Amino acid sequence: MADPRFFSVRGPFPLAELARISQARLAPGVDDKAVIRDVASLDAAGPEDVSFFDNRRYTAAFAASRAGACIATAEAASHAPAGMALLLTKEPYKAYARVAHAFYPEADVEDPGDPAHPVHPTAKLGEGTRLGPGVMIGPRAEIGQRCRIGANAVIGAGVQIGDDAVIGPGASLSHCLVGARVVIEAGARVGVEGFGFALDEQGYVKVPQLGRVIVHDDAGIGANTTIARGSGPDTVIGPGCMIDNLVQIGHNVQLGRGCVIAAQVGISGSTRFDDYVVVGGQAGFAGHLRIGRGVRIAAQSGVIKDIPAGATYGGYPAVPIRQWHRQSVALSRLAEGKRKGS
C-alpha cells in the first residue's frame, strides 16, 4: 500500500464496482462481491490488492504475483496465477489509472503550507539544525540533528531527513525519505509527481504517483536536478551516489550504490542501475532497462537496451565502445572519400 505519511486511501471497493470504474469486464467465474482494499505493484500486491499487467517484460512477475485481482488483457489471462481475479480490457494501463484515482483521489494535491506558520507545529527538528530565512516545513516532517536548510527551501508533509544533511536554497522535497549526510543542492526537486498517464482520444488519463523517493546515506544531488517519486514502487537513490546538476530521474528508477551521473543525463522510468555505474553528461536512457554493475556510458550516448556488467558503451544507439570508435572512423573515412571525389 502507499505510504500513509503521504497518501490517504479510500475504499474498499467490491470487484463489481472496480469493473465499472475501470470500464473492464470481470473474467468468468470471478466473485464480483469480493472486496479490494488497495492498489499495488505486481511484486508487492497481496490478496486484498489490485494490480495491472501491461508489459511483457513483467510476465514472470505477473505469474508469481499474490495480487487478489489484476487488470490485464484477455490474451494475458493464461499467464495469471490460480485464484487471481482478472478484470479484462484492451487497455490495462488506462483502466488501472481510473482504479487508482478511485482509491487515491487526492494523490496529486500538494499541501501548500501555511505562510503564517512556516514550520508546522507537528514537525520535528533535531538538535543543532539551522533554518535559513523563508524555509517552510510541513506537517509531520522529521529533520535530524545538525542539518542545514537553505533559504526558501520547502520540506513537504511527512518528509524525513537524516542527521547532518544539507538542503540548498530553494530546494523542494516531498514524498521522500532522505538519509544521513545527504547533500541536496540549490533548486533541486525531489519527490515531484512522475510522468505517468494513459493515452486517450478524449484526453490523457493521469496515473496517480503513489510511491516515494528513497535517498540513502551519503548521496549527493546537484542543483536543479529533478527526481520523480515512484508510481507505486519507490524511486531509489543508492548509498553514496553522486548526481550532478540538471539531471532528470524518472519514476521507479533505482540507482545502486556509488553510481555517478554527470550533468544533463536523463533516465526514463523503471530503469535500474546496479552498483557503481558511471554515466557521462547528456546521456539518455530509455525506460525499463537494466544496467549492470560497473558499466560506463560515454557522454551524449543514447541507451535503448540492457547493458551487461562491466561493459563500456557509447554512441547513439549505444554500442560497445570499440564498436562505436570503429563506426566513427568508418564514417569519417567515408565522408573524407566523398569530399575528395567531389
C-alpha positions as CSV (number, residue, x, y, z in Angstrom):
1,M,0.0,0.0,0.0
2,A,1.0,3.6,-0.4
3,D,2.9,5.2,2.5
4,P,0.2,6.8,4.8
5,R,2.6,9.6,5.7
6,F,2.0,10.9,2.2
7,F,-1.2,9.4,0.9
8,S,-4.8,8.7,2.2
9,V,-6.6,5.7,0.7
10,R,-10.3,5.5,0.1
11,G,-12.5,2.3,-0.3
12,P,-12.6,-0.6,0.0
13,F,-14.5,-1.4,-3.2
14,P,-16.1,-4.7,-4.4
15,L,-14.8,-6.0,-7.7
16,A,-18.1,-5.2,-9.4
17,E,-17.5,-1.5,-8.6
18,L,-13.9,-1.6,-9.8
19,A,-15.0,-3.2,-13.1
20,R,-17.5,-0.3,-13.5
21,I,-14.9,2.3,-12.7
22,S,-12.2,0.8,-14.9
23,Q,-14.6,0.0,-17.8
24,A,-13.3,-3.5,-17.8
25,R,-15.2,-6.8,-17.6
26,L,-14.7,-9.4,-15.0
27,A,-13.4,-12.8,-16.2
28,P,-15.8,-15.7,-16.0
29,G,-16.2,-17.2,-12.5
30,V,-15.0,-14.1,-10.6
31,D,-16.8,-13.2,-7.4
32,D,-18.0,-9.7,-8.1
33,K,-18.6,-9.1,-4.4
34,A,-15.0,-9.8,-3.4
35,V,-13.6,-6.7,-1.7
36,I,-10.4,-5.0,-2.7
37,R,-8.7,-2.5,-0.3
38,D,-5.8,-1.0,-2.2
39,V,-3.7,-0.9,-5.4
40,A,-0.1,-2.2,-5.6
41,S,2.6,-3.3,-8.0
42,L,2.7,-6.9,-9.1
43,D,5.5,-7.8,-6.8
44,A,4.2,-6.0,-3.8
45,A,0.5,-6.8,-4.0
46,G,-1.3,-9.0,-1.6
47,P,-4.7,-10.9,-1.6
48,E,-6.7,-7.7,-1.0
49,D,-4.9,-5.6,-3.6
50,V,-5.5,-4.9,-7.3
51,S,-2.6,-4.5,-9.7
52,F,-2.2,-4.4,-13.5
53,F,-0.2,-6.2,-16.2
54,D,0.6,-4.3,-19.4
55,N,4.2,-5.1,-20.3
56,R,5.6,-8.5,-21.4
57,R,8.8,-7.8,-19.6
58,Y,6.9,-8.4,-16.4
59,T,5.3,-11.7,-17.4
60,A,7.2,-13.6,-14.7
61,A,6.2,-11.1,-12.0
62,F,2.6,-11.4,-13.2
63,A,2.7,-15.2,-13.0
64,A,4.2,-15.1,-9.5
65,S,2.1,-12.2,-8.1
66,R,0.0,-12.6,-5.0
67,A,-2.5,-9.9,-6.0
68,G,-6.1,-10.7,-5.3
69,A,-7.1,-9.0,-8.6
70,C,-5.3,-7.8,-11.7
71,I,-6.2,-5.7,-14.7
72,A,-4.9,-7.4,-17.9
73,T,-5.8,-8.2,-21.5
74,A,-7.7,-11.3,-22.4
75,E,-4.6,-12.6,-24.2
76,A,-2.6,-12.3,-20.9
77,A,-5.1,-14.3,-18.9
78,S,-3.3,-17.6,-19.5
79,H,-0.3,-16.4,-17.5
80,A,-2.3,-15.4,-14.4
81,P,-1.7,-17.5,-11.2
82,A,-4.5,-19.7,-10.0
83,G,-7.1,-17.8,-7.9
84,M,-6.3,-14.3,-9.2
85,A,-9.5,-12.4,-10.2
86,L,-9.0,-10.8,-13.6
87,L,-10.5,-7.5,-14.9
88,L,-10.1,-7.8,-18.7
89,T,-9.7,-4.9,-21.0
90,K,-7.7,-3.9,-24.1
91,E,-6.2,-1.0,-22.2
92,P,-5.0,-2.2,-18.8
93,Y,-2.9,0.9,-18.0
94,K,-5.8,3.3,-18.6
95,A,-8.1,1.0,-16.6
96,Y,-5.6,1.0,-13.8
97,A,-5.4,4.8,-13.8
98,R,-9.1,5.0,-13.2
99,V,-9.0,2.5,-10.4
100,A,-6.0,4.2,-8.7
101,H,-7.9,7.5,-8.8
102,A,-10.8,5.9,-7.1
103,F,-8.5,4.7,-4.2
104,Y,-6.4,7.9,-4.1
105,P,-8.5,10.8,-5.5
106,E,-6.2,13.4,-3.8
107,A,-2.9,11.9,-4.6
108,D,-1.8,14.7,-6.9
109,V,-2.8,17.5,-4.5
110,E,0.1,19.1,-2.7
111,D,-0.3,20.8,0.7
112,P,0.7,24.4,0.1
113,G,1.6,25.0,3.8
114,D,0.6,27.9,6.0
115,P,2.7,31.1,5.5
116,A,1.7,32.2,9.0
117,H,3.3,29.1,10.4
118,P,6.3,28.3,8.2
119,V,7.4,25.4,10.5
120,H,4.3,23.3,11.2
121,P,3.7,22.6,14.9
122,T,3.8,18.9,14.3
123,A,7.2,19.0,12.5
124,K,10.2,17.7,14.5
125,L,13.6,19.4,14.2
126,G,16.7,17.7,15.6
127,E,19.2,19.5,17.9
128,G,21.6,21.8,16.1
129,T,19.5,22.1,12.9
130,R,19.6,25.5,11.3
131,L,17.0,27.0,9.0
132,G,17.6,29.8,6.5
133,P,15.1,32.6,6.0
134,G,11.9,31.7,4.2
135,V,12.1,27.9,4.9
136,M,8.7,26.1,5.1
137,I,8.4,22.7,6.8
138,G,5.2,20.8,6.5
139,P,3.2,18.8,9.0
140,R,4.8,15.6,10.4
141,A,8.1,16.3,8.8
142,E,11.1,15.0,10.7
143,I,14.5,16.5,10.3
144,G,17.6,15.1,12.1
145,Q,20.3,16.7,14.1
146,R,22.8,19.3,12.8
147,C,21.1,19.7,9.4
148,R,21.3,22.9,7.4
149,I,18.3,24.0,5.4
150,G,18.9,26.9,3.0
151,A,16.8,29.9,2.4
152,N,13.4,29.4,0.9
153,A,13.7,25.6,0.8
154,V,10.4,23.7,1.2
155,I,10.2,20.4,3.1
156,G,6.8,18.8,2.5
157,A,4.4,16.9,4.7
158,G,5.8,13.7,6.2
159,V,9.3,14.1,4.7
160,Q,12.1,12.6,6.8
161,I,15.7,13.8,6.7
162,G,18.6,12.1,8.5
163,D,21.3,13.7,10.6
164,D,23.9,16.1,9.1
165,A,22.1,16.6,5.8
166,V,22.4,19.8,3.8
167,I,19.4,21.1,1.8
168,G,20.3,24.0,-0.5
169,P,18.4,27.3,-1.1
170,G,15.2,27.0,-3.0
171,A,15.2,23.2,-3.0
172,S,11.9,21.4,-2.5
173,L,11.4,17.9,-1.0
174,S,8.1,16.0,-0.9
175,H,7.1,12.3,-0.6
176,C,10.6,11.3,0.3
177,L,12.8,9.7,2.9
178,V,16.4,11.1,3.0
179,G,19.3,9.5,4.8
180,A,22.2,10.9,6.8
181,R,24.9,13.2,5.4
182,V,23.0,13.7,2.1
183,V,23.6,17.0,0.2
184,I,20.8,18.3,-2.0
185,E,21.9,21.4,-3.8
186,A,20.0,24.6,-4.6
187,G,16.9,24.3,-6.6
188,A,16.7,20.5,-6.7
189,R,13.2,18.9,-6.8
190,V,12.9,15.6,-5.0
191,G,9.6,13.7,-4.9
192,V,7.8,15.5,-7.6
193,E,4.9,13.8,-9.5
194,G,6.2,11.3,-12.0
195,F,5.4,11.5,-15.7
196,G,2.6,8.9,-15.8
197,F,-0.5,9.0,-17.9
198,A,-2.5,6.8,-20.3
199,L,-3.3,7.9,-23.8
200,D,-6.9,8.6,-24.7
201,E,-8.5,10.4,-27.6
202,Q,-10.8,12.2,-25.1
203,G,-7.8,13.5,-23.2
204,Y,-5.0,11.9,-21.2
205,V,-5.8,9.9,-18.1
206,K,-3.2,10.7,-15.4
207,V,-2.0,7.8,-13.3
208,P,-1.6,8.7,-9.6
209,Q,2.0,8.5,-8.5
210,L,1.8,6.7,-5.2
211,G,5.4,5.9,-4.5
212,R,8.2,7.7,-2.7
213,V,11.8,8.7,-3.3
214,I,14.3,6.9,-1.0
215,V,17.7,8.7,-0.9
216,H,20.2,6.6,1.0
217,D,23.1,7.9,3.2
218,D,25.9,10.0,1.8
219,A,24.3,10.7,-1.6
220,G,24.7,14.0,-3.4
221,I,22.1,15.6,-5.6
222,G,23.1,18.5,-7.8
223,A,21.5,21.9,-8.4
224,N,18.2,21.9,-10.3
225,T,18.1,18.1,-10.6
226,T,14.7,16.6,-10.6
227,I,13.9,13.2,-9.1
228,A,10.3,11.9,-9.6
229,R,8.7,9.8,-6.9
230,G,7.6,6.3,-7.9
231,S,4.3,5.4,-9.4
232,G,3.8,2.6,-6.9
233,P,7.3,1.2,-6.4
234,D,9.7,3.7,-5.0
235,T,12.4,5.6,-6.8
236,V,15.6,4.8,-5.1
237,I,19.0,6.6,-4.9
238,G,21.6,4.3,-3.5
239,P,24.2,5.0,-0.8
240,G,27.0,7.3,-1.9
241,C,25.5,8.1,-5.3
242,M,26.8,11.4,-6.8
243,I,24.3,13.1,-9.1
244,D,25.4,16.3,-11.0
245,N,23.3,19.4,-11.8
246,L,20.4,19.3,-14.2
247,V,19.8,15.6,-14.1
248,Q,16.3,14.1,-14.7
249,I,15.5,10.8,-13.0
250,G,12.1,9.3,-13.8
251,H,9.6,7.4,-11.6
252,N,10.6,4.0,-10.3
253,V,14.2,4.4,-11.3
254,Q,16.6,2.5,-9.0
255,L,20.3,3.5,-8.6
256,G,22.6,1.1,-6.8
257,R,25.5,2.0,-4.5
258,G,28.0,4.6,-5.7
259,C,26.6,5.5,-9.1
260,V,28.0,8.7,-10.7
261,I,25.7,10.6,-13.0
262,A,27.0,13.7,-14.9
263,A,25.1,16.8,-15.8
264,Q,22.0,16.7,-18.2
265,V,21.6,13.0,-18.1
266,G,18.0,11.7,-18.5
267,I,16.9,8.4,-17.1
268,S,13.4,7.2,-18.1
269,G,11.1,5.4,-15.7
270,S,11.7,2.0,-14.2
271,T,15.3,1.7,-15.4
272,R,17.6,0.1,-12.9
273,F,21.3,0.7,-12.4
274,D,23.4,-1.8,-10.4
275,D,26.3,-0.6,-8.2
276,Y,29.0,1.8,-9.4
277,V,27.6,2.7,-12.8
278,V,29.2,5.9,-14.3
279,V,27.4,8.0,-16.9
280,G,28.8,10.9,-18.9
281,G,27.0,14.1,-19.5
282,Q,23.9,14.4,-21.7
283,A,23.4,10.6,-22.0
284,G,19.9,9.4,-22.2
285,F,18.2,6.1,-21.2
286,A,15.0,4.5,-22.4
287,G,12.7,3.1,-19.8
288,H,12.6,-0.4,-18.2
289,L,16.3,-1.1,-18.8
290,R,18.8,-3.0,-16.6
291,I,22.3,-1.5,-16.5
292,G,24.9,-3.9,-14.9
293,R,27.4,-3.3,-12.2
294,G,30.4,-1.1,-13.1
295,V,29.0,-0.1,-16.5
296,R,30.5,3.1,-18.0
297,I,28.5,5.2,-20.5
298,A,30.1,7.8,-22.7
299,A,28.8,11.4,-22.8
300,Q,25.8,12.0,-25.2
301,S,25.1,8.3,-25.6
302,G,21.6,7.0,-26.2
303,V,21.0,3.8,-24.3
304,I,18.0,1.7,-25.6
305,K,18.7,-1.8,-24.4
306,D,20.1,-3.6,-21.3
307,I,23.9,-3.5,-20.8
308,P,25.8,-6.3,-19.1
309,A,28.0,-5.8,-16.0
310,G,31.5,-4.2,-16.6
311,A,30.8,-3.0,-20.2
312,T,31.7,0.4,-21.6
313,Y,29.3,1.8,-24.2
314,G,29.0,4.9,-26.3
315,G,27.2,6.4,-29.3
316,Y,23.6,6.5,-30.4
317,P,22.2,4.0,-30.2
318,A,24.8,3.0,-27.6
319,V,27.1,0.1,-28.6
320,P,30.3,-1.4,-27.1
321,I,32.9,1.4,-27.0
322,R,35.3,-0.1,-29.5
323,Q,32.5,-0.7,-32.0
324,W,31.4,2.9,-31.6
325,H,35.0,4.0,-32.3
326,R,35.2,1.8,-35.4
327,Q,31.9,3.2,-36.6
328,S,33.1,6.8,-36.1
329,V,36.4,6.1,-38.0
330,A,34.5,4.4,-40.9
331,L,32.0,7.3,-41.1
332,S,34.9,9.8,-41.1
333,R,36.7,8.0,-43.9
334,L,33.5,7.7,-46.0
335,A,32.9,11.4,-45.6
336,E,36.5,12.2,-46.5
337,G,36.4,10.0,-49.6
338,K,33.2,11.7,-50.8
339,R,34.8,15.1,-50.3
340,K,37.9,14.1,-52.4
341,G,35.7,12.5,-55.0
342,S,33.8,15.7,-55.5
